[in-house]
């Protein structure tokens, strides 16, 4: 059984991964299909250097893995359940956003 500290650490890592819009775009792309960095950079319209930095962060968080393919590397989600979790989280956030009760959210930046 996992300890509460381990659960919190795992959720915090996932939160850090989602804290950047580019990393969110990368995760959403990888949830649809594994990809090579050059293809991802082109698809997301970002530089390879910038993509590389974000992929390193996602690898360090344990959310994506690099799979060697000869002289190339393919990136994919570390576990297929992460793709399902992203879909569920996105659906829940969009549902909650539609019923947002905090009228001052945009001014306060709280939600």
PyMOL commands that set and color helices and strands:
alter all, ss='L'
color gray80, all
select helices_A, chain A and resi 4-18+21-32+37-44+48-60+80-98+105-108
alter helices_A, ss='H'
color red, helices_A
select strands_A, chain A and resi 35-36+64-69+72-77
alter strands_A, ss='S'
color yellow, strands_A
deselect
rebuild
show_as cartoon
